[in-house]
Amino acid sequence: MKTRGKVQRIKWNYSNFVKIPSEFKPYLWEYEKTAPLEILILRVLTYGNFEELKKIYSLYPEETYKIAFKYPEIKRGVKFWIKKWRNS
């Protein structure tokens, strides 16, 4: 399969490793005890439920906001709640 042009990849802003909370372990199957912060937040925003979104936002509010609006695959409803929590 050929591709044309350059493939644009999104660079990580938060590559530091953090301890994985136990409720987020199923989303980070390839990591044991620590994972990059950006991957942790991105997986929770992609696969998590409402309570998990609240938890990750309470742990990392600024990072969660930036990541939610950085990646286009994050759903509109998730972005809505992140923006609402930030403005309140």
PDB file of N, CA, C and O in Angstrom:
ATOM      1  N   MET A   1       0.839  -1.166   0.000  1.00  0.00           N
ATOM      2  CA  MET A   1       0.000   0.000   0.000  1.00  0.00           C
ATOM      3  C   MET A   1       0.887   1.232   0.000  1.00  0.00           C
ATOM      4  O   MET A   1       1.796   1.353   0.821  1.00  0.00           O
ATOM      5  N   LYS A   2       0.621   2.137  -0.914  1.00  0.00           N
ATOM      6  CA  LYS A   2       1.390   3.370  -1.004  1.00  0.00           C
ATOM      7  C   LYS A   2       0.625   4.514  -0.357  1.00  0.00           C
ATOM      8  O   LYS A   2      -0.604   4.572  -0.387  1.00  0.00           O
ATOM      9  N   THR A   3       1.370   5.388   0.208  1.00  0.00           N
ATOM     10  CA  THR A   3       0.779   6.622   0.718  1.00  0.00           C
ATOM     11  C   THR A   3       1.455   7.781   0.016  1.00  0.00           C
ATOM     12  O   THR A   3       2.615   7.700  -0.386  1.00  0.00           O
ATOM     13  N   ARG A   4       0.723   8.832  -0.119  1.00  0.00           N
ATOM     14  CA  ARG A   4       1.290  10.000  -0.786  1.00  0.00           C
ATOM     15  C   ARG A   4       1.452  11.118   0.221  1.00  0.00           C
ATOM     16  O   ARG A   4       0.610  11.323   1.095  1.00  0.00           O
ATOM     17  N   GLY A   5       2.533  11.824   0.081  1.00  0.00           N
ATOM     18  CA  GLY A   5       2.769  12.946   0.971  1.00  0.00           C
ATOM     19  C   GLY A   5       3.215  12.493   2.352  1.00  0.00           C
ATOM     20  O   GLY A   5       3.404  11.306   2.619  1.00  0.00           O
ATOM     21  N   LYS A   6       3.370  13.465   3.199  1.00  0.00           N
ATOM     22  CA  LYS A   6       3.797  13.187   4.565  1.00  0.00           C
ATOM     23  C   LYS A   6       2.619  12.801   5.436  1.00  0.00           C
ATOM     24  O   LYS A   6       1.505  13.293   5.255  1.00  0.00           O
ATOM     25  N   VAL A   7       2.876  11.926   6.370  1.00  0.00           N
ATOM     26  CA  VAL A   7       1.874  11.560   7.361  1.00  0.00           C
ATOM     27  C   VAL A   7       2.097  12.484   8.556  1.00  0.00           C
ATOM     28  O   VAL A   7       3.177  12.503   9.146  1.00  0.00           O
ATOM     29  N   GLN A   8       1.075  13.239   8.900  1.00  0.00           N
ATOM     30  CA  GLN A   8       1.190  14.163  10.029  1.00  0.00           C
ATOM     31  C   GLN A   8       0.797  13.444  11.315  1.00  0.00           C
ATOM     32  O   GLN A   8      -0.313  12.927  11.440  1.00  0.00           O
ATOM     33  N   ARG A   9       1.707  13.420  12.247  1.00  0.00           N
ATOM     34  CA  ARG A   9       1.439  12.810  13.543  1.00  0.00           C
ATOM     35  C   ARG A   9       1.370  13.907  14.594  1.00  0.00           C
ATOM     36  O   ARG A   9       2.039  14.934  14.484  1.00  0.00           O
ATOM     37  N   ILE A  10       0.568  13.679  15.593  1.00  0.00           N
ATOM     38  CA  ILE A  10       0.437  14.652  16.676  1.00  0.00           C
ATOM     39  C   ILE A  10       1.521  14.360  17.704  1.00  0.00           C
ATOM     40  O   ILE A  10       1.615  13.248  18.223  1.00  0.00           O
ATOM     41  N   LYS A  11       2.340  15.370  17.994  1.00  0.00           N
ATOM     42  CA  LYS A  11       3.406  15.192  18.977  1.00  0.00           C
ATOM     43  C   LYS A  11       2.848  15.300  20.386  1.00  0.00           C
ATOM     44  O   LYS A  11       1.910  16.054  20.644  1.00  0.00           O
ATOM     45  N   TRP A  12       3.435  14.541  21.282  1.00  0.00           N
ATOM     46  CA  TRP A  12       3.016  14.559  22.674  1.00  0.00           C
ATOM     47  C   TRP A  12       3.499  15.821  23.372  1.00  0.00           C
ATOM     48  O   TRP A  12       4.624  16.270  23.148  1.00  0.00           O
ATOM     49  N   ASN A  13       2.655  16.386  24.210  1.00  0.00           N
ATOM     50  CA  ASN A  13       3.047  17.498  25.074  1.00  0.00           C
ATOM     51  C   ASN A  13       3.426  16.993  26.458  1.00  0.00           C
ATOM     52  O   ASN A  13       4.229  17.620  27.149  1.00  0.00           O
ATOM     53  N   TYR A  14       2.855  15.867  26.866  1.00  0.00           N
ATOM     54  CA  TYR A  14       3.047  15.328  28.214  1.00  0.00           C
ATOM     55  C   TYR A  14       3.576  13.901  28.114  1.00  0.00           C
ATOM     56  O   TYR A  14       2.800  12.946  28.107  1.00  0.00           O
ATOM     57  N   SER A  15       4.885  13.761  28.037  1.00  0.00           N
ATOM     58  CA  SER A  15       5.478  12.432  27.895  1.00  0.00           C
ATOM     59  C   SER A  15       5.976  11.880  29.229  1.00  0.00           C
ATOM     60  O   SER A  15       6.532  10.783  29.274  1.00  0.00           O
ATOM     61  N   ASN A  16       5.784  12.628  30.313  1.00  0.00           N
ATOM     62  CA  ASN A  16       6.231  12.131  31.611  1.00  0.00           C
ATOM     63  C   ASN A  16       5.366  10.954  32.058  1.00  0.00           C
ATOM     64  O   ASN A  16       4.162  10.913  31.807  1.00  0.00           O
ATOM     65  N   PHE A  17       6.010  10.007  32.720  1.00  0.00           N
ATOM     66  CA  PHE A  17       5.316   8.802  33.173  1.00  0.00           C
ATOM     67  C   PHE A  17       4.686   9.052  34.538  1.00  0.00           C
ATOM     68  O   PHE A  17       5.311   9.622  35.432  1.00  0.00           O
ATOM     69  N   VAL A  18       3.433   8.613  34.681  1.00  0.00           N
ATOM     70  CA  VAL A  18       2.704   8.738  35.944  1.00  0.00           C
ATOM     71  C   VAL A  18       2.185   7.362  36.353  1.00  0.00           C
ATOM     72  O   VAL A  18       2.048   6.463  35.524  1.00  0.00           O
ATOM     73  N   LYS A  19       1.900   7.218  37.643  1.00  0.00           N
ATOM     74  CA  LYS A  19       1.353   5.964  38.157  1.00  0.00           C
ATOM     75  C   LYS A  19      -0.085   5.803  37.641  1.00  0.00           C
ATOM     76  O   LYS A  19      -0.853   6.765  37.625  1.00  0.00           O
ATOM     77  N   ILE A  20      -0.437   4.601  37.226  1.00  0.00           N
ATOM     78  CA  ILE A  20      -1.768   4.341  36.677  1.00  0.00           C
ATOM     79  C   ILE A  20      -2.742   4.071  37.823  1.00  0.00           C
ATOM     80  O   ILE A  20      -2.538   3.125  38.584  1.00  0.00           O
ATOM     81  N   PRO A  21      -3.798   4.879  37.965  1.00  0.00           N
ATOM     82  CA  PRO A  21      -4.826   4.561  38.973  1.00  0.00           C
ATOM     83  C   PRO A  21      -5.500   3.218  38.636  1.00  0.00           C
ATOM     84  O   PRO A  21      -5.643   2.869  37.464  1.00  0.00           O
ATOM     85  N   SER A  22      -5.901   2.490  39.646  1.00  0.00           N
ATOM     86  CA  SER A  22      -6.413   1.129  39.438  1.00  0.00           C
ATOM     87  C   SER A  22      -7.646   1.080  38.546  1.00  0.00           C
ATOM     88  O   SER A  22      -7.811   0.118  37.796  1.00  0.00           O
ATOM     89  N   GLU A  23      -8.525   2.093  38.600  1.00  0.00           N
ATOM     90  CA  GLU A  23      -9.728   2.057  37.767  1.00  0.00           C
ATOM     91  C   GLU A  23      -9.440   2.286  36.282  1.00  0.00           C
ATOM     92  O   GLU A  23     -10.301   2.017  35.445  1.00  0.00           O
ATOM     93  N   PHE A  24      -8.240   2.779  35.938  1.00  0.00           N
ATOM     94  CA  PHE A  24      -7.893   3.020  34.537  1.00  0.00           C
ATOM     95  C   PHE A  24      -6.998   1.935  33.953  1.00  0.00           C
ATOM     96  O   PHE A  24      -6.607   2.025  32.789  1.00  0.00           O
ATOM     97  N   LYS A  25      -6.670   0.922  34.729  1.00  0.00           N
ATOM     98  CA  LYS A  25      -5.809  -0.177  34.250  1.00  0.00           C
ATOM     99  C   LYS A  25      -6.330  -0.846  32.974  1.00  0.00           C
ATOM    100  O   LYS A  25      -5.529  -1.131  32.083  1.00  0.00           O
ATOM    101  N   PRO A  26      -7.652  -1.112  32.846  1.00  0.00           N
ATOM    102  CA  PRO A  26      -8.115  -1.789  31.626  1.00  0.00           C
ATOM    103  C   PRO A  26      -7.863  -0.993  30.338  1.00  0.00           C
ATOM    104  O   PRO A  26      -7.795  -1.581  29.259  1.00  0.00           O
ATOM    105  N   TYR A  27      -7.726   0.316  30.436  1.00  0.00           N
ATOM    106  CA  TYR A  27      -7.496   1.143  29.251  1.00  0.00           C
ATOM    107  C   TYR A  27      -6.029   1.172  28.837  1.00  0.00           C
ATOM    108  O   TYR A  27      -5.707   1.565  27.715  1.00  0.00           O
ATOM    109  N   LEU A  28      -5.153   0.763  29.723  1.00  0.00           N
ATOM    110  CA  LEU A  28      -3.711   0.816  29.459  1.00  0.00           C
ATOM    111  C   LEU A  28      -3.126  -0.588  29.524  1.00  0.00           C
ATOM    112  O   LEU A  28      -2.261  -0.871  30.353  1.00  0.00           O
ATOM    113  N   TRP A  29      -3.598  -1.456  28.654  1.00  0.00           N
ATOM    114  CA  TRP A  29      -3.242  -2.869  28.685  1.00  0.00           C
ATOM    115  C   TRP A  29      -1.764  -3.106  28.426  1.00  0.00           C
ATOM    116  O   TRP A  29      -1.236  -4.125  28.871  1.00  0.00           O
ATOM    117  N   GLU A  30      -1.075  -2.217  27.730  1.00  0.00           N
ATOM    118  CA  GLU A  30       0.320  -2.461  27.394  1.00  0.00           C
ATOM    119  C   GLU A  30       1.303  -1.927  28.439  1.00  0.00           C
ATOM    120  O   GLU A  30       2.509  -2.137  28.315  1.00  0.00           O
ATOM    121  N   TYR A  31       0.799  -1.241  29.464  1.00  0.00           N
ATOM    122  CA  TYR A  31       1.650  -0.696  30.519  1.00  0.00           C
ATOM    123  C   TYR A  31       1.353  -1.412  31.835  1.00  0.00           C
ATOM    124  O   TYR A  31       0.224  -1.827  32.094  1.00  0.00           O
ATOM    125  N   GLU A  32       2.390  -1.545  32.659  1.00  0.00           N
ATOM    126  CA  GLU A  32       2.234  -2.267  33.922  1.00  0.00           C
ATOM    127  C   GLU A  32       1.828  -1.343  35.074  1.00  0.00           C
ATOM    128  O   GLU A  32       0.698  -1.410  35.558  1.00  0.00           O
ATOM    129  N   LYS A  33       2.748  -0.486  35.510  1.00  0.00           N
ATOM    130  CA  LYS A  33       2.488   0.360  36.675  1.00  0.00           C
ATOM    131  C   LYS A  33       2.464   1.842  36.333  1.00  0.00           C
ATOM    132  O   LYS A  33       1.743   2.611  36.969  1.00  0.00           O
ATOM    133  N   THR A  34       3.242   2.253  35.339  1.00  0.00           N
ATOM    134  CA  THR A  34       3.276   3.652  34.940  1.00  0.00           C
ATOM    135  C   THR A  34       3.016   3.753  33.438  1.00  0.00           C
ATOM    136  O   THR A  34       3.262   2.813  32.681  1.00  0.00           O
ATOM    137  N   ALA A  35       2.514   4.913  33.032  1.00  0.00           N
ATOM    138  CA  ALA A  35       2.216   5.146  31.620  1.00  0.00           C
ATOM    139  C   ALA A  35       2.438   6.632  31.329  1.00  0.00           C
ATOM    140  O   ALA A  35       2.395   7.454  32.244  1.00  0.00           O
ATOM    141  N   PRO A  36       2.675   6.980  30.064  1.00  0.00           N
ATOM    142  CA  PRO A  36       2.789   8.399  29.722  1.00  0.00           C
ATOM    143  C   PRO A  36       1.467   9.111  30.021  1.00  0.00           C
ATOM    144  O   PRO A  36       0.391   8.581  29.743  1.00  0.00           O
ATOM    145  N   LEU A  37       1.558  10.294  30.579  1.00  0.00           N
ATOM    146  CA  LEU A  37       0.372  11.044  30.987  1.00  0.00           C
ATOM    147  C   LEU A  37      -0.573  11.286  29.821  1.00  0.00           C
ATOM    148  O   LEU A  37      -1.789  11.171  29.978  1.00  0.00           O
ATOM    149  N   GLU A  38      -0.041  11.616  28.668  1.00  0.00           N
ATOM    150  CA  GLU A  38      -0.897  11.906  27.520  1.00  0.00           C
ATOM    151  C   GLU A  38      -1.684  10.684  27.072  1.00  0.00           C
ATOM    152  O   GLU A  38      -2.856  10.799  26.715  1.00  0.00           O
ATOM    153  N   ILE A  39      -1.056   9.523  27.087  1.00  0.00           N
ATOM    154  CA  ILE A  39      -1.753   8.282  26.709  1.00  0.00           C
ATOM    155  C   ILE A  39      -2.842   7.967  27.733  1.00  0.00           C
ATOM    156  O   ILE A  39      -3.950   7.583  27.359  1.00  0.00           O
ATOM    157  N   LEU A  40      -2.538   8.124  29.004  1.00  0.00           N
ATOM    158  CA  LEU A  40      -3.526   7.873  30.063  1.00  0.00           C
ATOM    159  C   LEU A  40      -4.766   8.741  29.869  1.00  0.00           C
ATOM    160  O   LEU A  40      -5.887   8.234  29.861  1.00  0.00           O
ATOM    161  N   ILE A  41      -4.566  10.029  29.716  1.00  0.00           N
ATOM    162  CA  ILE A  41      -5.702  10.945  29.561  1.00  0.00           C
ATOM    163  C   ILE A  41      -6.451  10.669  28.262  1.00  0.00           C
ATOM    164  O   ILE A  41      -7.682  10.662  28.252  1.00  0.00           O
ATOM    165  N   LEU A  42      -5.738  10.444  27.184  1.00  0.00           N
ATOM    166  CA  LEU A  42      -6.376  10.190  25.887  1.00  0.00           C
ATOM    167  C   LEU A  42      -7.237   8.932  25.923  1.00  0.00           C
ATOM    168  O   LEU A  42      -8.345   8.934  25.387  1.00  0.00           O
ATOM    169  N   ARG A  43      -6.756   7.870  26.536  1.00  0.00           N
ATOM    170  CA  ARG A  43      -7.531   6.628  26.609  1.00  0.00           C
ATOM    171  C   ARG A  43      -8.778   6.800  27.464  1.00  0.00           C
ATOM    172  O   ARG A  43      -9.841   6.283  27.120  1.00  0.00           O
ATOM    173  N   VAL A  44      -8.657   7.520  28.573  1.00  0.00           N
ATOM    174  CA  VAL A  44      -9.832   7.739  29.429  1.00  0.00           C
ATOM    175  C   VAL A  44     -10.852   8.604  28.695  1.00  0.00           C
ATOM    176  O   VAL A  44     -12.051   8.338  28.776  1.00  0.00           O
ATOM    177  N   LEU A  45     -10.402   9.626  27.987  1.00  0.00           N
ATOM    178  CA  LEU A  45     -11.327  10.471  27.233  1.00  0.00           C
ATOM    179  C   LEU A  45     -11.997   9.702  26.103  1.00  0.00           C
ATOM    180  O   LEU A  45     -13.144   9.980  25.755  1.00  0.00           O
ATOM    181  N   THR A  46     -11.295   8.748  25.536  1.00  0.00           N
ATOM    182  CA  THR A  46     -11.836   7.971  24.424  1.00  0.00           C
ATOM    183  C   THR A  46     -12.773   6.867  24.898  1.00  0.00           C
ATOM    184  O   THR A  46     -13.852   6.693  24.331  1.00  0.00           O
ATOM    185  N   TYR A  47     -12.383   6.122  25.924  1.00  0.00           N
ATOM    186  CA  TYR A  47     -13.128   4.928  26.321  1.00  0.00           C
ATOM    187  C   TYR A  47     -13.879   5.052  27.644  1.00  0.00           C
ATOM    188  O   TYR A  47     -14.717   4.205  27.951  1.00  0.00           O
ATOM    189  N   GLY A  48     -13.600   6.079  28.425  1.00  0.00           N
ATOM    190  CA  GLY A  48     -14.149   6.172  29.770  1.00  0.00           C
ATOM    191  C   GLY A  48     -15.602   6.604  29.831  1.00  0.00           C
ATOM    192  O   GLY A  48     -16.151   7.150  28.874  1.00  0.00           O
ATOM    193  N   ASN A  49     -16.211   6.345  30.985  1.00  0.00           N
ATOM    194  CA  ASN A  49     -17.579   6.801  31.213  1.00  0.00           C
ATOM    195  C   ASN A  49     -17.543   8.161  31.920  1.00  0.00           C
ATOM    196  O   ASN A  49     -16.471   8.720  32.151  1.00  0.00           O
ATOM    197  N   PHE A  50     -18.719   8.682  32.258  1.00  0.00           N
ATOM    198  CA  PHE A  50     -18.826  10.027  32.815  1.00  0.00           C
ATOM    199  C   PHE A  50     -18.060  10.171  34.133  1.00  0.00           C
ATOM    200  O   PHE A  50     -17.368  11.166  34.346  1.00  0.00           O
ATOM    201  N   GLU A  51     -18.184   9.186  35.007  1.00  0.00           N
ATOM    202  CA  GLU A  51     -17.492   9.250  36.296  1.00  0.00           C
ATOM    203  C   GLU A  51     -15.975   9.224  36.124  1.00  0.00           C
ATOM    204  O   GLU A  51     -15.249   9.901  36.851  1.00  0.00           O
ATOM    205  N   GLU A  52     -15.504   8.441  35.160  1.00  0.00           N
ATOM    206  CA  GLU A  52     -14.070   8.386  34.902  1.00  0.00           C
ATOM    207  C   GLU A  52     -13.567   9.692  34.299  1.00  0.00           C
ATOM    208  O   GLU A  52     -12.444  10.113  34.575  1.00  0.00           O
ATOM    209  N   LEU A  53     -14.389  10.332  33.481  1.00  0.00           N
ATOM    210  CA  LEU A  53     -14.022  11.645  32.934  1.00  0.00           C
ATOM    211  C   LEU A  53     -13.862  12.659  34.062  1.00  0.00           C
ATOM    212  O   LEU A  53     -12.912  13.442  34.073  1.00  0.00           O
ATOM    213  N   LYS A  54     -14.800  12.638  35.013  1.00  0.00           N
ATOM    214  CA  LYS A  54     -14.709  13.550  36.158  1.00  0.00           C
ATOM    215  C   LYS A  54     -13.439  13.289  36.970  1.00  0.00           C
ATOM    216  O   LYS A  54     -12.772  14.221  37.419  1.00  0.00           O
ATOM    217  N   LYS A  55     -13.122  12.019  37.149  1.00  0.00           N
ATOM    218  CA  LYS A  55     -11.949  11.654  37.948  1.00  0.00           C
ATOM    219  C   LYS A  55     -10.657  12.121  37.276  1.00  0.00           C
ATOM    220  O   LYS A  55      -9.799  12.712  37.932  1.00  0.00           O
ATOM    221  N   ILE A  56     -10.512  11.862  35.977  1.00  0.00           N
ATOM    222  CA  ILE A  56      -9.275  12.259  35.292  1.00  0.00           C
ATOM    223  C   ILE A  56      -9.169  13.778  35.230  1.00  0.00           C
ATOM    224  O   ILE A  56      -8.071  14.329  35.310  1.00  0.00           O
ATOM    225  N   TYR A  57     -10.324  14.466  35.086  1.00  0.00           N
ATOM    226  CA  TYR A  57     -10.296  15.927  35.073  1.00  0.00           C
ATOM    227  C   TYR A  57      -9.913  16.472  36.448  1.00  0.00           C
ATOM    228  O   TYR A  57      -9.198  17.471  36.532  1.00  0.00           O
ATOM    229  N   SER A  58     -10.369  15.842  37.513  1.00  0.00           N
ATOM    230  CA  SER A  58     -10.006  16.313  38.856  1.00  0.00           C
ATOM    231  C   SER A  58      -8.523  16.077  39.149  1.00  0.00           C
ATOM    232  O   SER A  58      -7.911  16.844  39.892  1.00  0.00           O
ATOM    233  N   LEU A  59      -7.941  15.019  38.570  1.00  0.00           N
ATOM    234  CA  LEU A  59      -6.523  14.743  38.779  1.00  0.00           C
ATOM    235  C   LEU A  59      -5.619  15.662  37.959  1.00  0.00           C
ATOM    236  O   LEU A  59      -4.617  16.169  38.464  1.00  0.00           O
ATOM    237  N   TYR A  60      -5.980  15.874  36.690  1.00  0.00           N
ATOM    238  CA  TYR A  60      -5.151  16.652  35.768  1.00  0.00           C
ATOM    239  C   TYR A  60      -6.025  17.622  34.966  1.00  0.00           C
ATOM    240  O   TYR A  60      -6.262  17.371  33.785  1.00  0.00           O
ATOM    241  N   PRO A  61      -6.513  18.717  35.557  1.00  0.00           N
ATOM    242  CA  PRO A  61      -7.465  19.585  34.843  1.00  0.00           C
ATOM    243  C   PRO A  61      -6.880  20.290  33.618  1.00  0.00           C
ATOM    244  O   PRO A  61      -7.497  20.286  32.553  1.00  0.00           O
ATOM    245  N   GLU A  62      -5.719  20.884  33.757  1.00  0.00           N
ATOM    246  CA  GLU A  62      -5.137  21.638  32.641  1.00  0.00           C
ATOM    247  C   GLU A  62      -4.731  20.708  31.502  1.00  0.00           C
ATOM    248  O   GLU A  62      -4.993  21.001  30.336  1.00  0.00           O
ATOM    249  N   GLU A  63      -4.098  19.600  31.835  1.00  0.00           N
ATOM    250  CA  GLU A  63      -3.651  18.646  30.829  1.00  0.00           C
ATOM    251  C   GLU A  63      -4.838  18.012  30.108  1.00  0.00           C
ATOM    252  O   GLU A  63      -4.801  17.825  28.892  1.00  0.00           O
ATOM    253  N   THR A  64      -5.890  17.683  30.860  1.00  0.00           N
ATOM    254  CA  THR A  64      -7.079  17.079  30.260  1.00  0.00           C
ATOM    255  C   THR A  64      -7.735  18.036  29.282  1.00  0.00           C
ATOM    256  O   THR A  64      -8.158  17.627  28.201  1.00  0.00           O
ATOM    257  N   TYR A  65      -7.823  19.299  29.647  1.00  0.00           N
ATOM    258  CA  TYR A  65      -8.433  20.291  28.749  1.00  0.00           C
ATOM    259  C   TYR A  65      -7.644  20.399  27.447  1.00  0.00           C
ATOM    260  O   TYR A  65      -8.228  20.382  26.363  1.00  0.00           O
ATOM    261  N   LYS A  66      -6.334  20.508  27.548  1.00  0.00           N
ATOM    262  CA  LYS A  66      -5.502  20.649  26.343  1.00  0.00           C
ATOM    263  C   LYS A  66      -5.590  19.416  25.443  1.00  0.00           C
ATOM    264  O   LYS A  66      -5.673  19.538  24.221  1.00  0.00           O
ATOM    265  N   ILE A  67      -5.571  18.236  26.050  1.00  0.00           N
ATOM    266  CA  ILE A  67      -5.616  16.999  25.263  1.00  0.00           C
ATOM    267  C   ILE A  67      -6.988  16.806  24.626  1.00  0.00           C
ATOM    268  O   ILE A  67      -7.079  16.327  23.495  1.00  0.00           O
ATOM    269  N   ALA A  68      -8.054  17.172  25.334  1.00  0.00           N
ATOM    270  CA  ALA A  68      -9.411  16.999  24.791  1.00  0.00           C
ATOM    271  C   ALA A  68      -9.602  17.807  23.514  1.00  0.00           C
ATOM    272  O   ALA A  68     -10.288  17.358  22.596  1.00  0.00           O
ATOM    273  N   PHE A  69      -9.010  18.981  23.444  1.00  0.00           N
ATOM    274  CA  PHE A  69      -9.189  19.818  22.257  1.00  0.00           C
ATOM    275  C   PHE A  69      -8.055  19.686  21.259  1.00  0.00           C
ATOM    276  O   PHE A  69      -8.068  20.338  20.214  1.00  0.00           O
ATOM    277  N   LYS A  70      -7.076  18.853  21.568  1.00  0.00           N
ATOM    278  CA  LYS A  70      -5.951  18.616  20.662  1.00  0.00           C
ATOM    279  C   LYS A  70      -6.244  17.508  19.656  1.00  0.00           C
ATOM    280  O   LYS A  70      -5.861  17.600  18.490  1.00  0.00           O
ATOM    281  N   TYR A  71      -6.925  16.466  20.114  1.00  0.00           N
ATOM    282  CA  TYR A  71      -7.170  15.291  19.277  1.00  0.00           C
ATOM    283  C   TYR A  71      -8.561  15.335  18.653  1.00  0.00           C
ATOM    284  O   TYR A  71      -9.545  15.526  19.368  1.00  0.00           O
ATOM    285  N   PRO A  72      -8.665  15.162  17.345  1.00  0.00           N
ATOM    286  CA  PRO A  72      -9.979  15.231  16.696  1.00  0.00           C
ATOM    287  C   PRO A  72     -10.886  14.041  16.973  1.00  0.00           C
ATOM    288  O   PRO A  72     -12.095  14.145  16.765  1.00  0.00           O
ATOM    289  N   GLU A  73     -10.353  12.919  17.433  1.00  0.00           N
ATOM    290  CA  GLU A  73     -11.201  11.743  17.661  1.00  0.00           C
ATOM    291  C   GLU A  73     -11.952  11.786  18.985  1.00  0.00           C
ATOM    292  O   GLU A  73     -12.769  10.903  19.247  1.00  0.00           O
ATOM    293  N   ILE A  74     -11.702  12.777  19.820  1.00  0.00           N
ATOM    294  CA  ILE A  74     -12.452  12.924  21.072  1.00  0.00           C
ATOM    295  C   ILE A  74     -13.861  13.387  20.735  1.00  0.00           C
ATOM    296  O   ILE A  74     -14.045  14.325  19.959  1.00  0.00           O
ATOM    297  N   LYS A  75     -14.844  12.735  21.315  1.00  0.00           N
ATOM    298  CA  LYS A  75     -16.241  13.016  20.975  1.00  0.00           C
ATOM    299  C   LYS A  75     -16.699  14.373  21.482  1.00  0.00           C
ATOM    300  O   LYS A  75     -16.174  14.899  22.463  1.00  0.00           O
ATOM    301  N   ARG A  76     -17.674  14.919  20.803  1.00  0.00           N
ATOM    302  CA  ARG A  76     -18.196  16.246  21.088  1.00  0.00           C
ATOM    303  C   ARG A  76     -18.753  16.371  22.503  1.00  0.00           C
ATOM    304  O   ARG A  76     -18.552  17.396  23.154  1.00  0.00           O
ATOM    305  N   GLY A  77     -19.439  15.357  22.979  1.00  0.00           N
ATOM    306  CA  GLY A  77     -19.998  15.383  24.328  1.00  0.00           C
ATOM    307  C   GLY A  77     -18.927  15.452  25.403  1.00  0.00           C
ATOM    308  O   GLY A  77     -19.100  16.126  26.419  1.00  0.00           O
ATOM    309  N   VAL A  78     -17.821  14.754  25.179  1.00  0.00           N
ATOM    310  CA  VAL A  78     -16.700  14.792  26.118  1.00  0.00           C
ATOM    311  C   VAL A  78     -16.120  16.204  26.154  1.00  0.00           C
ATOM    312  O   VAL A  78     -15.838  16.731  27.230  1.00  0.00           O
ATOM    313  N   LYS A  79     -15.944  16.809  24.999  1.00  0.00           N
ATOM    314  CA  LYS A  79     -15.422  18.177  24.933  1.00  0.00           C
ATOM    315  C   LYS A  79     -16.369  19.157  25.623  1.00  0.00           C
ATOM    316  O   LYS A  79     -15.928  20.106  26.272  1.00  0.00           O
ATOM    317  N   PHE A  80     -17.659  18.922  25.479  1.00  0.00           N
ATOM    318  CA  PHE A  80     -18.652  19.787  26.116  1.00  0.00           C
ATOM    319  C   PHE A  80     -18.465  19.795  27.630  1.00  0.00           C
ATOM    320  O   PHE A  80     -18.408  20.859  28.246  1.00  0.00           O
ATOM    321  N   TRP A  81     -18.370  18.596  28.235  1.00  0.00           N
ATOM    322  CA  TRP A  81     -18.250  18.513  29.681  1.00  0.00           C
ATOM    323  C   TRP A  81     -16.921  19.062  30.180  1.00  0.00           C
ATOM    324  O   TRP A  81     -16.875  19.703  31.229  1.00  0.00           O
ATOM    325  N   ILE A  82     -15.860  18.825  29.458  1.00  0.00           N
ATOM    326  CA  ILE A  82     -14.555  19.353  29.859  1.00  0.00           C
ATOM    327  C   ILE A  82     -14.592  20.884  29.847  1.00  0.00           C
ATOM    328  O   ILE A  82     -14.102  21.530  30.774  1.00  0.00           O
ATOM    329  N   LYS A  83     -15.169  21.450  28.805  1.00  0.00           N
ATOM    330  CA  LYS A  83     -15.260  22.899  28.712  1.00  0.00           C
ATOM    331  C   LYS A  83     -16.159  23.458  29.815  1.00  0.00           C
ATOM    332  O   LYS A  83     -15.854  24.502  30.393  1.00  0.00           O
ATOM    333  N   LYS A  84     -17.257  22.774  30.108  1.00  0.00           N
ATOM    334  CA  LYS A  84     -18.182  23.224  31.150  1.00  0.00           C
ATOM    335  C   LYS A  84     -17.518  23.193  32.523  1.00  0.00           C
ATOM    336  O   LYS A  84     -17.669  24.133  33.303  1.00  0.00           O
ATOM    337  N   TRP A  85     -16.791  22.130  32.823  1.00  0.00           N
ATOM    338  CA  TRP A  85     -16.112  22.045  34.113  1.00  0.00           C
ATOM    339  C   TRP A  85     -15.034  23.111  34.242  1.00  0.00           C
ATOM    340  O   TRP A  85     -14.815  23.649  35.327  1.00  0.00           O
ATOM    341  N   ARG A  86     -14.368  23.413  33.151  1.00  0.00           N
ATOM    342  CA  ARG A  86     -13.309  24.421  33.210  1.00  0.00           C
ATOM    343  C   ARG A  86     -13.882  25.810  33.443  1.00  0.00           C
ATOM    344  O   ARG A  86     -13.287  26.606  34.170  1.00  0.00           O
ATOM    345  N   ASN A  87     -15.034  26.118  32.837  1.00  0.00           N
ATOM    346  CA  ASN A  87     -15.618  27.451  32.953  1.00  0.00           C
ATOM    347  C   ASN A  87     -16.398  27.656  34.235  1.00  0.00           C
ATOM    348  O   ASN A  87     -16.787  28.783  34.543  1.00  0.00           O
ATOM    349  N   SER A  88     -16.638  26.586  34.994  1.00  0.00           N
ATOM    350  CA  SER A  88     -17.418  26.764  36.222  1.00  0.00           C
ATOM    351  C   SER A  88     -16.540  26.868  37.456  1.00  0.00           C
ATOM    352  O   SER A  88     -17.050  27.020  38.566  1.00  0.00           O
TER     353      SER A  88
END
